[in-house]
Amino acid sequence: MTPAWHSMAAMIDTLDFALRSEHIALDALLKATGLAASGGDAKALILAGGVIVNTEAELRRGRKLRAGDVVQVGPQRVRLHGA
């Protein structure tokens, strides 16, 4: 029998994102990856608690993300890598 967490992990879609500089703001990442259609959508999603950064809910839209960070919105996950 397969553990329940295994089936949930299989449903998560992961995207690798290469940084062009040392960091990117959370709201800018959401727009750049298409997880939010606009800055307003990104802000609303973040303030509603719908964004997880490194396993914790993140409410700061200007949070600086760096290589190694993992952002999750629903079943979508983004892993950040250095340029």
PDB file with SEQRES, HELIX, SHEET and CRYST1 records, atoms N, CA, C and O in Angstrom:
SEQRES   1 A   83  MET THR PRO ALA TRP HIS SER MET ALA ALA MET ILE ASP          
SEQRES   2 A   83  THR LEU ASP PHE ALA LEU ARG SER GLU HIS ILE ALA LEU          
SEQRES   3 A   83  ASP ALA LEU LEU LYS ALA THR GLY LEU ALA ALA SER GLY          
SEQRES   4 A   83  GLY ASP ALA LYS ALA LEU ILE LEU ALA GLY GLY VAL ILE          
SEQRES   5 A   83  VAL ASN THR GLU ALA GLU LEU ARG ARG GLY ARG LYS LEU          
SEQRES   6 A   83  ARG ALA GLY ASP VAL VAL GLN VAL GLY PRO GLN ARG VAL          
SEQRES   7 A   83  ARG LEU HIS GLY ALA                                          
HELIX    1 AA1 ALA A    4  ALA A   10  1                                   7    
HELIX    2 AA2 LEU A   26  ALA A   32  1                                   7    
HELIX    3 AA3 GLY A   39  LEU A   47  1                                   9    
SHEET    1 AA1 5 ASP A  13  ALA A  18  0                                        
SHEET    2 AA1 5 GLN A  76  HIS A  81  1                                        
SHEET    3 AA1 5 VAL A  70  VAL A  73 -1                                        
SHEET    4 AA1 5 ILE A  52  VAL A  53 -1                                        
SHEET    5 AA1 5 GLU A  56  ALA A  57 -1                                        
SHEET    1 AA2 2 ILE A  24  ALA A  25  0                                        
SHEET    2 AA2 2 LYS A  64  LEU A  65 -1                                        
CRYST1    1.000    1.000    1.000  90.00  90.00  90.00 P 1           1          
ATOM      1  N   MET A   1       0.845  -1.189   0.000  1.00  0.00           N  
ATOM      2  CA  MET A   1       0.000   0.000   0.000  1.00  0.00           C  
ATOM      3  C   MET A   1       0.886   1.248   0.000  1.00  0.00           C  
ATOM      4  O   MET A   1       1.854   1.325   0.757  1.00  0.00           O  
ATOM      5  N   THR A   2       0.560   2.206  -0.834  1.00  0.00           N  
ATOM      6  CA  THR A   2       1.321   3.441  -0.952  1.00  0.00           C  
ATOM      7  C   THR A   2       0.857   4.440   0.105  1.00  0.00           C  
ATOM      8  O   THR A   2      -0.344   4.645   0.278  1.00  0.00           O  
ATOM      9  N   PRO A   3       1.820   5.075   0.828  1.00  0.00           N  
ATOM     10  CA  PRO A   3       1.432   6.084   1.826  1.00  0.00           C  
ATOM     11  C   PRO A   3       0.692   7.252   1.170  1.00  0.00           C  
ATOM     12  O   PRO A   3       0.940   7.578   0.009  1.00  0.00           O  
ATOM     13  N   ALA A   4      -0.216   7.875   1.921  1.00  0.00           N  
ATOM     14  CA  ALA A   4      -1.015   8.990   1.392  1.00  0.00           C  
ATOM     15  C   ALA A   4      -0.129  10.148   0.948  1.00  0.00           C  
ATOM     16  O   ALA A   4      -0.423  10.791  -0.060  1.00  0.00           O  
ATOM     17  N   TRP A   5       0.952  10.429   1.679  1.00  0.00           N  
ATOM     18  CA  TRP A   5       1.816  11.552   1.312  1.00  0.00           C  
ATOM     19  C   TRP A   5       2.480  11.308  -0.032  1.00  0.00           C  
ATOM     20  O   TRP A   5       2.785  12.262  -0.748  1.00  0.00           O  
ATOM     21  N   HIS A   6       2.712  10.039  -0.391  1.00  0.00           N  
ATOM     22  CA  HIS A   6       3.349   9.735  -1.662  1.00  0.00           C  
ATOM     23  C   HIS A   6       2.441  10.138  -2.828  1.00  0.00           C  
ATOM     24  O   HIS A   6       2.919  10.707  -3.809  1.00  0.00           O  
ATOM     25  N   SER A   7       1.166   9.857  -2.735  1.00  0.00           N  
ATOM     26  CA  SER A   7       0.245  10.215  -3.815  1.00  0.00           C  
ATOM     27  C   SER A   7       0.077  11.727  -3.920  1.00  0.00           C  
ATOM     28  O   SER A   7      -0.095  12.245  -5.023  1.00  0.00           O  
ATOM     29  N   MET A   8       0.124  12.447  -2.798  1.00  0.00           N  
ATOM     30  CA  MET A   8       0.037  13.912  -2.825  1.00  0.00           C  
ATOM     31  C   MET A   8       1.279  14.494  -3.493  1.00  0.00           C  
ATOM     32  O   MET A   8       1.171  15.426  -4.290  1.00  0.00           O  
ATOM     33  N   ALA A   9       2.458  13.956  -3.176  1.00  0.00           N  
ATOM     34  CA  ALA A   9       3.703  14.457  -3.752  1.00  0.00           C  
ATOM     35  C   ALA A   9       3.707  14.273  -5.258  1.00  0.00           C  
ATOM     36  O   ALA A   9       4.248  15.110  -5.981  1.00  0.00           O  
ATOM     37  N   ALA A  10       3.114  13.194  -5.743  1.00  0.00           N  
ATOM     38  CA  ALA A  10       3.084  12.923  -7.173  1.00  0.00           C  
ATOM     39  C   ALA A  10       2.196  13.928  -7.909  1.00  0.00           C  
ATOM     40  O   ALA A  10       2.362  14.118  -9.114  1.00  0.00           O  
ATOM     41  N   MET A  11       1.269  14.565  -7.222  1.00  0.00           N  
ATOM     42  CA  MET A  11       0.342  15.509  -7.845  1.00  0.00           C  
ATOM     43  C   MET A  11       0.924  16.920  -7.945  1.00  0.00           C  
ATOM     44  O   MET A  11       0.337  17.775  -8.609  1.00  0.00           O  
ATOM     45  N   ILE A  12       2.061  17.180  -7.302  1.00  0.00           N  
ATOM     46  CA  ILE A  12       2.662  18.509  -7.311  1.00  0.00           C  
ATOM     47  C   ILE A  12       3.503  18.680  -8.569  1.00  0.00           C  
ATOM     48  O   ILE A  12       4.346  17.839  -8.882  1.00  0.00           O  
ATOM     49  N   ASP A  13       3.267  19.770  -9.287  1.00  0.00           N  
ATOM     50  CA  ASP A  13       3.998  20.089 -10.503  1.00  0.00           C  
ATOM     51  C   ASP A  13       5.122  21.050 -10.139  1.00  0.00           C  
ATOM     52  O   ASP A  13       4.868  22.113  -9.574  1.00  0.00           O  
ATOM     53  N   THR A  14       6.374  20.684 -10.462  1.00  0.00           N  
ATOM     54  CA  THR A  14       7.531  21.498 -10.086  1.00  0.00           C  
ATOM     55  C   THR A  14       8.156  22.156 -11.303  1.00  0.00           C  
ATOM     56  O   THR A  14       8.381  21.521 -12.333  1.00  0.00           O  
ATOM     57  N   LEU A  15       8.432  23.452 -11.154  1.00  0.00           N  
ATOM     58  CA  LEU A  15       9.071  24.256 -12.186  1.00  0.00           C  
ATOM     59  C   LEU A  15      10.398  24.750 -11.634  1.00  0.00           C  
ATOM     60  O   LEU A  15      10.458  25.227 -10.500  1.00  0.00           O  
ATOM     61  N   ASP A  16      11.458  24.642 -12.418  1.00  0.00           N  
ATOM     62  CA  ASP A  16      12.752  25.200 -12.028  1.00  0.00           C  
ATOM     63  C   ASP A  16      12.859  26.604 -12.606  1.00  0.00           C  
ATOM     64  O   ASP A  16      12.556  26.830 -13.777  1.00  0.00           O  
ATOM     65  N   PHE A  17      13.297  27.548 -11.767  1.00  0.00           N  
ATOM     66  CA  PHE A  17      13.382  28.953 -12.179  1.00  0.00           C  
ATOM     67  C   PHE A  17      14.808  29.435 -11.952  1.00  0.00           C  
ATOM     68  O   PHE A  17      15.302  29.397 -10.825  1.00  0.00           O  
ATOM     69  N   ALA A  18      15.476  29.889 -13.016  1.00  0.00           N  
ATOM     70  CA  ALA A  18      16.844  30.398 -12.914  1.00  0.00           C  
ATOM     71  C   ALA A  18      16.816  31.896 -12.638  1.00  0.00           C  
ATOM     72  O   ALA A  18      16.230  32.666 -13.399  1.00  0.00           O  
ATOM     73  N   LEU A  19      17.443  32.294 -11.562  1.00  0.00           N  
ATOM     74  CA  LEU A  19      17.530  33.711 -11.211  1.00  0.00           C  
ATOM     75  C   LEU A  19      18.486  34.429 -12.155  1.00  0.00           C  
ATOM     76  O   LEU A  19      19.499  33.865 -12.568  1.00  0.00           O  
ATOM     77  N   ARG A  20      18.168  35.661 -12.492  1.00  0.00           N  
ATOM     78  CA  ARG A  20      19.050  36.490 -13.317  1.00  0.00           C  
ATOM     79  C   ARG A  20      19.973  37.340 -12.449  1.00  0.00           C  
ATOM     80  O   ARG A  20      20.984  37.861 -12.918  1.00  0.00           O  
ATOM     81  N   SER A  21      19.610  37.470 -11.187  1.00  0.00           N  
ATOM     82  CA  SER A  21      20.428  38.232 -10.237  1.00  0.00           C  
ATOM     83  C   SER A  21      20.431  37.458  -8.923  1.00  0.00           C  
ATOM     84  O   SER A  21      20.023  36.297  -8.879  1.00  0.00           O  
ATOM     85  N   GLU A  22      20.885  38.093  -7.870  1.00  0.00           N  
ATOM     86  CA  GLU A  22      21.016  37.424  -6.577  1.00  0.00           C  
ATOM     87  C   GLU A  22      19.669  37.044  -5.961  1.00  0.00           C  
ATOM     88  O   GLU A  22      19.570  36.047  -5.246  1.00  0.00           O  
ATOM     89  N   HIS A  23      18.628  37.842  -6.240  1.00  0.00           N  
ATOM     90  CA  HIS A  23      17.317  37.576  -5.644  1.00  0.00           C  
ATOM     91  C   HIS A  23      16.197  38.091  -6.536  1.00  0.00           C  
ATOM     92  O   HIS A  23      16.424  38.814  -7.506  1.00  0.00           O  
ATOM     93  N   ILE A  24      14.972  37.693  -6.173  1.00  0.00           N  
ATOM     94  CA  ILE A  24      13.761  38.179  -6.842  1.00  0.00           C  
ATOM     95  C   ILE A  24      12.690  38.315  -5.765  1.00  0.00           C  
ATOM     96  O   ILE A  24      12.624  37.498  -4.847  1.00  0.00           O  
ATOM     97  N   ALA A  25      11.860  39.334  -5.873  1.00  0.00           N  
ATOM     98  CA  ALA A  25      10.771  39.529  -4.919  1.00  0.00           C  
ATOM     99  C   ALA A  25       9.695  38.470  -5.169  1.00  0.00           C  
ATOM    100  O   ALA A  25       9.482  38.045  -6.304  1.00  0.00           O  
ATOM    101  N   LEU A  26       9.029  38.055  -4.110  1.00  0.00           N  
ATOM    102  CA  LEU A  26       8.013  37.016  -4.201  1.00  0.00           C  
ATOM    103  C   LEU A  26       6.924  37.373  -5.216  1.00  0.00           C  
ATOM    104  O   LEU A  26       6.562  36.540  -6.046  1.00  0.00           O  
ATOM    105  N   ASP A  27       6.404  38.589  -5.159  1.00  0.00           N  
ATOM    106  CA  ASP A  27       5.335  38.949  -6.100  1.00  0.00           C  
ATOM    107  C   ASP A  27       5.827  38.929  -7.545  1.00  0.00           C  
ATOM    108  O   ASP A  27       5.081  38.550  -8.448  1.00  0.00           O  
ATOM    109  N   ALA A  28       7.073  39.334  -7.770  1.00  0.00           N  
ATOM    110  CA  ALA A  28       7.640  39.312  -9.119  1.00  0.00           C  
ATOM    111  C   ALA A  28       7.809  37.877  -9.613  1.00  0.00           C  
ATOM    112  O   ALA A  28       7.598  37.603 -10.795  1.00  0.00           O  
ATOM    113  N   LEU A  29       8.183  36.966  -8.728  1.00  0.00           N  
ATOM    114  CA  LEU A  29       8.317  35.562  -9.115  1.00  0.00           C  
ATOM    115  C   LEU A  29       6.963  34.988  -9.516  1.00  0.00           C  
ATOM    116  O   LEU A  29       6.859  34.268 -10.510  1.00  0.00           O  
ATOM    117  N   LEU A  30       5.937  35.303  -8.752  1.00  0.00           N  
ATOM    118  CA  LEU A  30       4.602  34.787  -9.070  1.00  0.00           C  
ATOM    119  C   LEU A  30       4.154  35.259 -10.447  1.00  0.00           C  
ATOM    120  O   LEU A  30       3.550  34.495 -11.200  1.00  0.00           O  
ATOM    121  N   LYS A  31       4.446  36.513 -10.780  1.00  0.00           N  
ATOM    122  CA  LYS A  31       4.091  37.031 -12.107  1.00  0.00           C  
ATOM    123  C   LYS A  31       4.952  36.390 -13.189  1.00  0.00           C  
ATOM    124  O   LYS A  31       4.438  35.996 -14.236  1.00  0.00           O  
ATOM    125  N   ALA A  32       6.261  36.280 -12.944  1.00  0.00           N  
ATOM    126  CA  ALA A  32       7.188  35.745 -13.945  1.00  0.00           C  
ATOM    127  C   ALA A  32       6.900  34.288 -14.286  1.00  0.00           C  
ATOM    128  O   ALA A  32       7.140  33.859 -15.414  1.00  0.00           O  
ATOM    129  N   THR A  33       6.396  33.534 -13.337  1.00  0.00           N  
ATOM    130  CA  THR A  33       6.118  32.119 -13.571  1.00  0.00           C  
ATOM    131  C   THR A  33       4.681  31.858 -14.011  1.00  0.00           C  
ATOM    132  O   THR A  33       4.326  30.724 -14.334  1.00  0.00           O  
ATOM    133  N   GLY A  34       3.851  32.903 -14.025  1.00  0.00           N  
ATOM    134  CA  GLY A  34       2.464  32.745 -14.436  1.00  0.00           C  
ATOM    135  C   GLY A  34       1.551  32.231 -13.329  1.00  0.00           C  
ATOM    136  O   GLY A  34       0.388  31.918 -13.581  1.00  0.00           O  
ATOM    137  N   LEU A  35       2.067  32.142 -12.108  1.00  0.00           N  
ATOM    138  CA  LEU A  35       1.226  31.713 -10.983  1.00  0.00           C  
ATOM    139  C   LEU A  35       0.256  32.816 -10.572  1.00  0.00           C  
ATOM    140  O   LEU A  35      -0.742  32.558  -9.898  1.00  0.00           O  
ATOM    141  N   ALA A  36       0.556  34.046 -10.983  1.00  0.00           N  
ATOM    142  CA  ALA A  36      -0.355  35.184 -10.777  1.00  0.00           C  
ATOM    143  C   ALA A  36      -0.392  35.959 -12.090  1.00  0.00           C  
ATOM    144  O   ALA A  36       0.641  36.155 -12.731  1.00  0.00           O  
ATOM    145  N   ALA A  37      -1.571  36.394 -12.482  1.00  0.00           N  
ATOM    146  CA  ALA A  37      -1.732  37.105 -13.753  1.00  0.00           C  
ATOM    147  C   ALA A  37      -1.232  38.544 -13.694  1.00  0.00           C  
ATOM    148  O   ALA A  37      -0.858  39.117 -14.717  1.00  0.00           O  
ATOM    149  N   SER A  38      -1.227  39.127 -12.497  1.00  0.00           N  
ATOM    150  CA  SER A  38      -0.823  40.530 -12.352  1.00  0.00           C  
ATOM    151  C   SER A  38      -0.250  40.755 -10.960  1.00  0.00           C  
ATOM    152  O   SER A  38      -0.290  39.868 -10.107  1.00  0.00           O  
ATOM    153  N   GLY A  39       0.276  41.939 -10.747  1.00  0.00           N  
ATOM    154  CA  GLY A  39       0.780  42.293  -9.427  1.00  0.00           C  
ATOM    155  C   GLY A  39      -0.318  42.288  -8.384  1.00  0.00           C  
ATOM    156  O   GLY A  39      -0.103  41.882  -7.242  1.00  0.00           O  
ATOM    157  N   GLY A  40      -1.502  42.745  -8.784  1.00  0.00           N  
ATOM    158  CA  GLY A  40      -2.651  42.746  -7.876  1.00  0.00           C  
ATOM    159  C   GLY A  40      -3.067  41.335  -7.487  1.00  0.00           C  
ATOM    160  O   GLY A  40      -3.391  41.066  -6.330  1.00  0.00           O  
ATOM    161  N   ASP A  41      -3.055  40.431  -8.475  1.00  0.00           N  
ATOM    162  CA  ASP A  41      -3.383  39.034  -8.188  1.00  0.00           C  
ATOM    163  C   ASP A  41      -2.345  38.420  -7.259  1.00  0.00           C  
ATOM    164  O   ASP A  41      -2.690  37.669  -6.346  1.00  0.00           O  
ATOM    165  N   ALA A  42      -1.075  38.739  -7.489  1.00  0.00           N  
ATOM    166  CA  ALA A  42       0.005  38.218  -6.644  1.00  0.00           C  
ATOM    167  C   ALA A  42      -0.182  38.705  -5.207  1.00  0.00           C  
ATOM    168  O   ALA A  42      -0.081  37.918  -4.266  1.00  0.00           O  
ATOM    169  N   LYS A  43      -0.451  39.989  -5.039  1.00  0.00           N  
ATOM    170  CA  LYS A  43      -0.642  40.561  -3.708  1.00  0.00           C  
ATOM    171  C   LYS A  43      -1.809  39.885  -2.996  1.00  0.00           C  
ATOM    172  O   LYS A  43      -1.693  39.518  -1.827  1.00  0.00           O  
ATOM    173  N   ALA A  44      -2.930  39.718  -3.691  1.00  0.00           N  
ATOM    174  CA  ALA A  44      -4.109  39.094  -3.082  1.00  0.00           C  
ATOM    175  C   ALA A  44      -3.822  37.651  -2.688  1.00  0.00           C  
ATOM    176  O   ALA A  44      -4.226  37.211  -1.612  1.00  0.00           O  
ATOM    177  N   LEU A  45      -3.135  36.920  -3.543  1.00  0.00           N  
ATOM    178  CA  LEU A  45      -2.797  35.531  -3.262  1.00  0.00           C  
ATOM    179  C   LEU A  45      -1.904  35.416  -2.033  1.00  0.00           C  
ATOM    180  O   LEU A  45      -2.110  34.554  -1.179  1.00  0.00           O  
ATOM    181  N   ILE A  46      -0.907  36.297  -1.956  1.00  0.00           N  
ATOM    182  CA  ILE A  46       0.020  36.294  -0.821  1.00  0.00           C  
ATOM    183  C   ILE A  46      -0.705  36.658   0.468  1.00  0.00           C  
ATOM    184  O   ILE A  46      -0.557  35.965   1.475  1.00  0.00           O  
ATOM    185  N   LEU A  47      -1.482  37.730   0.451  1.00  0.00           N  
ATOM    186  CA  LEU A  47      -2.171  38.185   1.666  1.00  0.00           C  
ATOM    187  C   LEU A  47      -3.232  37.197   2.140  1.00  0.00           C  
ATOM    188  O   LEU A  47      -3.581  37.184   3.321  1.00  0.00           O  
ATOM    189  N   ALA A  48      -3.748  36.371   1.229  1.00  0.00           N  
ATOM    190  CA  ALA A  48      -4.741  35.362   1.596  1.00  0.00           C  
ATOM    191  C   ALA A  48      -4.084  34.118   2.205  1.00  0.00           C  
ATOM    192  O   ALA A  48      -4.774  33.187   2.619  1.00  0.00           O  
ATOM    193  N   GLY A  49      -2.744  34.109   2.257  1.00  0.00           N  
ATOM    194  CA  GLY A  49      -2.035  32.962   2.820  1.00  0.00           C  
ATOM    195  C   GLY A  49      -1.899  31.803   1.855  1.00  0.00           C  
ATOM    196  O   GLY A  49      -1.676  30.666   2.271  1.00  0.00           O  
ATOM    197  N   GLY A  50      -2.032  32.087   0.559  1.00  0.00           N  
ATOM    198  CA  GLY A  50      -1.986  31.028  -0.440  1.00  0.00           C  
ATOM    199  C   GLY A  50      -0.609  30.691  -0.971  1.00  0.00           C  
ATOM    200  O   GLY A  50      -0.482  29.893  -1.900  1.00  0.00           O  
ATOM    201  N   VAL A  51       0.438  31.294  -0.388  1.00  0.00           N  
ATOM    202  CA  VAL A  51       1.799  31.057  -0.877  1.00  0.00           C  
ATOM    203  C   VAL A  51       2.659  30.502   0.255  1.00  0.00           C  
ATOM    204  O   VAL A  51       2.700  31.052   1.356  1.00  0.00           O  
ATOM    205  N   ILE A  52       3.338  29.406  -0.041  1.00  0.00           N  
ATOM    206  CA  ILE A  52       4.240  28.760   0.914  1.00  0.00           C  
ATOM    207  C   ILE A  52       5.666  28.951   0.414  1.00  0.00           C  
ATOM    208  O   ILE A  52       5.962  28.674  -0.748  1.00  0.00           O  
ATOM    209  N   VAL A  53       6.551  29.427   1.292  1.00  0.00           N  
ATOM    210  CA  VAL A  53       7.968  29.559   0.961  1.00  0.00           C  
ATOM    211  C   VAL A  53       8.738  28.693   1.944  1.00  0.00           C  
ATOM    212  O   VAL A  53       8.693  28.910   3.155  1.00  0.00           O  
ATOM    213  N   ASN A  54       9.439  27.718   1.410  1.00  0.00           N  
ATOM    214  CA  ASN A  54      10.248  26.818   2.242  1.00  0.00           C  
ATOM    215  C   ASN A  54       9.428  26.222   3.385  1.00  0.00           C  
ATOM    216  O   ASN A  54       9.872  26.218   4.533  1.00  0.00           O  
ATOM    217  N   THR A  55       8.253  25.726   3.078  1.00  0.00           N  
ATOM    218  CA  THR A  55       7.317  25.030   3.980  1.00  0.00           C  
ATOM    219  C   THR A  55       6.555  25.920   4.958  1.00  0.00           C  
ATOM    220  O   THR A  55       5.833  25.400   5.809  1.00  0.00           O  
ATOM    221  N   GLU A  56       6.691  27.247   4.866  1.00  0.00           N  
ATOM    222  CA  GLU A  56       5.953  28.144   5.761  1.00  0.00           C  
ATOM    223  C   GLU A  56       5.164  29.178   4.957  1.00  0.00           C  
ATOM    224  O   GLU A  56       5.651  29.675   3.941  1.00  0.00           O  
ATOM    225  N   ALA A  57       3.956  29.502   5.404  1.00  0.00           N  
ATOM    226  CA  ALA A  57       3.147  30.527   4.735  1.00  0.00           C  
ATOM    227  C   ALA A  57       3.900  31.851   4.762  1.00  0.00           C  
ATOM    228  O   ALA A  57       4.493  32.222   5.775  1.00  0.00           O  
ATOM    229  N   GLU A  58       3.866  32.548   3.645  1.00  0.00           N  
ATOM    230  CA  GLU A  58       4.564  33.837   3.533  1.00  0.00           C  
ATOM    231  C   GLU A  58       3.557  34.921   3.191  1.00  0.00           C  
ATOM    232  O   GLU A  58       2.812  34.797   2.219  1.00  0.00           O  
ATOM    233  N   LEU A  59       3.531  35.992   3.991  1.00  0.00           N  
ATOM    234  CA  LEU A  59       2.572  37.080   3.799  1.00  0.00           C  
ATOM    235  C   LEU A  59       3.220  38.373   3.307  1.00  0.00           C  
ATOM    236  O   LEU A  59       2.540  39.387   3.149  1.00  0.00           O  
ATOM    237  N   ARG A  60       4.537  38.341   3.063  1.00  0.00           N  
ATOM    238  CA  ARG A  60       5.251  39.544   2.598  1.00  0.00           C  
ATOM    239  C   ARG A  60       5.483  39.439   1.095  1.00  0.00           C  
ATOM    240  O   ARG A  60       6.238  38.580   0.639  1.00  0.00           O  
ATOM    241  N   ARG A  61       4.840  40.306   0.330  1.00  0.00           N  
ATOM    242  CA  ARG A  61       4.976  40.216  -1.123  1.00  0.00           C  
ATOM    243  C   ARG A  61       6.361  40.615  -1.597  1.00  0.00           C  
ATOM    244  O   ARG A  61       6.781  40.196  -2.676  1.00  0.00           O  
ATOM    245  N   GLY A  62       7.075  41.405  -0.827  1.00  0.00           N  
ATOM    246  CA  GLY A  62       8.423  41.829  -1.190  1.00  0.00           C  
ATOM    247  C   GLY A  62       9.510  40.897  -0.685  1.00  0.00           C  
ATOM    248  O   GLY A  62      10.694  41.214  -0.798  1.00  0.00           O  
ATOM    249  N   ARG A  63       9.133  39.757  -0.131  1.00  0.00           N  
ATOM    250  CA  ARG A  63      10.111  38.793   0.389  1.00  0.00           C  
ATOM    251  C   ARG A  63      11.148  38.489  -0.694  1.00  0.00           C  
ATOM    252  O   ARG A  63      10.794  38.123  -1.815  1.00  0.00           O  
ATOM    253  N   LYS A  64      12.418  38.641  -0.356  1.00  0.00           N  
ATOM    254  CA  LYS A  64      13.485  38.374  -1.315  1.00  0.00           C  
ATOM    255  C   LYS A  64      13.759  36.878  -1.349  1.00  0.00           C  
ATOM    256  O   LYS A  64      14.090  36.271  -0.330  1.00  0.00           O  
ATOM    257  N   LEU A  65      13.617  36.303  -2.511  1.00  0.00           N  
ATOM    258  CA  LEU A  65      13.866  34.885  -2.705  1.00  0.00           C  
ATOM    259  C   LEU A  65      15.222  34.701  -3.353  1.00  0.00           C  
ATOM    260  O   LEU A  65      15.620  35.478  -4.221  1.00  0.00           O  
ATOM    261  N   ARG A  66      15.929  33.664  -2.923  1.00  0.00           N  
ATOM    262  CA  ARG A  66      17.271  33.400  -3.424  1.00  0.00           C  
ATOM    263  C   ARG A  66      17.387  31.951  -3.880  1.00  0.00           C  
ATOM    264  O   ARG A  66      16.490  31.141  -3.644  1.00  0.00           O  
ATOM    265  N   ALA A  67      18.492  31.637  -4.530  1.00  0.00           N  
ATOM    266  CA  ALA A  67      18.734  30.266  -4.981  1.00  0.00           C  
ATOM    267  C   ALA A  67      18.564  29.303  -3.808  1.00  0.00           C  
ATOM    268  O   ALA A  67      19.052  29.559  -2.707  1.00  0.00           O  
ATOM    269  N   GLY A  68      17.877  28.208  -4.051  1.00  0.00           N  
ATOM    270  CA  GLY A  68      17.624  27.213  -3.014  1.00  0.00           C  
ATOM    271  C   GLY A  68      16.246  27.322  -2.395  1.00  0.00           C  
ATOM    272  O   GLY A  68      15.768  26.365  -1.785  1.00  0.00           O  
ATOM    273  N   ASP A  69      15.592  28.473  -2.538  1.00  0.00           N  
ATOM    274  CA  ASP A  69      14.244  28.634  -1.992  1.00  0.00           C  
ATOM    275  C   ASP A  69      13.247  27.849  -2.839  1.00  0.00           C  
ATOM    276  O   ASP A  69      13.441  27.663  -4.041  1.00  0.00           O  
ATOM    277  N   VAL A  70      12.180  27.395  -2.192  1.00  0.00           N  
ATOM    278  CA  VAL A  70      11.100  26.680  -2.876  1.00  0.00           C  
ATOM    279  C   VAL A  70       9.791  27.382  -2.541  1.00  0.00           C  
ATOM    280  O   VAL A  70       9.467  27.588  -1.371  1.00  0.00           O  
ATOM    281  N   VAL A  71       9.048  27.744  -3.572  1.00  0.00           N  
ATOM    282  CA  VAL A  71       7.772  28.446  -3.420  1.00  0.00           C  
ATOM    283  C   VAL A  71       6.669  27.518  -3.915  1.00  0.00           C  
ATOM    284  O   VAL A  71       6.797  26.898  -4.971  1.00  0.00           O  
ATOM    285  N   GLN A  72       5.583  27.426  -3.145  1.00  0.00           N  
ATOM    286  CA  GLN A  72       4.472  26.579  -3.561  1.00  0.00           C  
ATOM    287  C   GLN A  72       3.166  27.349  -3.494  1.00  0.00           C  
ATOM    288  O   GLN A  72       2.879  28.053  -2.526  1.00  0.00           O  
ATOM    289  N   VAL A  73       2.376  27.192  -4.562  1.00  0.00           N  
ATOM    290  CA  VAL A  73       1.034  27.766  -4.655  1.00  0.00           C  
ATOM    291  C   VAL A  73       0.137  26.621  -5.109  1.00  0.00           C  
ATOM    292  O   VAL A  73       0.198  26.198  -6.263  1.00  0.00           O  
ATOM    293  N   GLY A  74      -0.688  26.125  -4.207  1.00  0.00           N  
ATOM    294  CA  GLY A  74      -1.530  24.973  -4.533  1.00  0.00           C  
ATOM    295  C   GLY A  74      -0.666  23.811  -4.972  1.00  0.00           C  
ATOM    296  O   GLY A  74       0.297  23.465  -4.287  1.00  0.00           O  
ATOM    297  N   PRO A  75      -0.995  23.194  -6.112  1.00  0.00           N  
ATOM    298  CA  PRO A  75      -0.209  22.050  -6.579  1.00  0.00           C  
ATOM    299  C   PRO A  75       1.021  22.450  -7.398  1.00  0.00           C  
ATOM    300  O   PRO A  75       1.707  21.584  -7.940  1.00  0.00           O  
ATOM    301  N   GLN A  76       1.304  23.746  -7.493  1.00  0.00           N  
ATOM    302  CA  GLN A  76       2.447  24.234  -8.262  1.00  0.00           C  
ATOM    303  C   GLN A  76       3.604  24.570  -7.330  1.00  0.00           C  
ATOM    304  O   GLN A  76       3.422  25.257  -6.325  1.00  0.00           O  
ATOM    305  N   ARG A  77       4.795  24.081  -7.669  1.00  0.00           N  
ATOM    306  CA  ARG A  77       5.996  24.370  -6.876  1.00  0.00           C  
ATOM    307  C   ARG A  77       7.053  24.960  -7.801  1.00  0.00           C  
ATOM    308  O   ARG A  77       7.207  24.526  -8.943  1.00  0.00           O  
ATOM    309  N   VAL A  78       7.783  25.959  -7.293  1.00  0.00           N  
ATOM    310  CA  VAL A  78       8.876  26.580  -8.046  1.00  0.00           C  
ATOM    311  C   VAL A  78      10.145  26.475  -7.211  1.00  0.00           C  
ATOM    312  O   VAL A  78      10.181  26.904  -6.057  1.00  0.00           O  
ATOM    313  N   ARG A  79      11.191  25.896  -7.814  1.00  0.00           N  
ATOM    314  CA  ARG A  79      12.510  25.816  -7.171  1.00  0.00           C  
ATOM    315  C   ARG A  79      13.407  26.854  -7.823  1.00  0.00           C  
ATOM    316  O   ARG A  79      13.515  26.896  -9.049  1.00  0.00           O  
ATOM    317  N   LEU A  80      14.048  27.689  -7.024  1.00  0.00           N  
ATOM    318  CA  LEU A  80      14.912  28.727  -7.545  1.00  0.00           C  
ATOM    319  C   LEU A  80      16.354  28.248  -7.598  1.00  0.00           C  
ATOM    320  O   LEU A  80      16.855  27.612  -6.670  1.00  0.00           O  
ATOM    321  N   HIS A  81      17.011  28.573  -8.720  1.00  0.00           N  
ATOM    322  CA  HIS A  81      18.400  28.195  -8.940  1.00  0.00           C  
ATOM    323  C   HIS A  81      19.185  29.445  -9.303  1.00  0.00           C  
ATOM    324  O   HIS A  81      18.627  30.412  -9.822  1.00  0.00           O  
ATOM    325  N   GLY A  82      20.483  29.417  -9.026  1.00  0.00           N  
ATOM    326  CA  GLY A  82      21.350  30.535  -9.375  1.00  0.00           C  
ATOM    327  C   GLY A  82      21.483  30.673 -10.878  1.00  0.00           C  
ATOM    328  O   GLY A  82      21.231  29.736 -11.635  1.00  0.00           O  
ATOM    329  N   ALA A  83      21.885  31.858 -11.290  1.00  0.00           N  
ATOM    330  CA  ALA A  83      22.027  32.151 -12.729  1.00  0.00           C  
ATOM    331  C   ALA A  83      23.133  31.335 -13.367  1.00  0.00           C  
ATOM    332  O   ALA A  83      23.381  31.461 -14.566  1.00  0.00           O  
TER     333      ALA A  83                                                      
END                                                                             
